[in-house]
Amino acid sequence: MKYAPAIERLILVIWVGGIWTVGFLVAPTLFGMLENRAVAGNIAGNLFTSISYVSLLCGFMLLTLAFVLQGARYISHWRSWLVLAMLALTAIGQFVVTPRMHELRLARLAEKSFEPQLLEQFQTLHAISSSLFVLTSILGLVLVVVGATQPGADLRR
């Protein structure tokens, strides 16, 4: 497949560029510009959800491309494992941590206050979510930097 490396790079740029843009540019800008932290948090949360779904799609597309190009051998390459790790971290954040944070937010709205125990749980979950996101961002950066500096380092190898 003649255009496979270009397609891989395009998917990777959309994925990793989106992660870095949302997480390290847009979200901090929202909190810096909006006085209402709840509004900034809601907007940022929606953006993180959107980039999570983009991430899952891009990761799936990269793995599918690798499988089409080299069959089951794709799983033996370190890049495939990094993509799988990024997908797992994203899925844990989106489908395990985020729903629990949302439940705690709803509990706060229902009670009009945050009990100290609920606040502590929310802060812990937020720290876990942030850590998962930062780790995913770093793994994505590794894929981009190493792939860009090693000739022929696409998923076909």
Secondary structure by P-SEA (a helix, b strand, c coil): ccaaaaaaaaaaaaaaaaaaaaaccaaaaaaaccccaaaaaaaaaaaaaaaaaaaaaaaaaaaaaaaaaccccccccaaaaaaaaaaaaaaaaacccaaaaaaaaaaaaaaccccaaaaaaaaaaaaaaaaaaaaaaaaaaaaaaaaaacccccccc
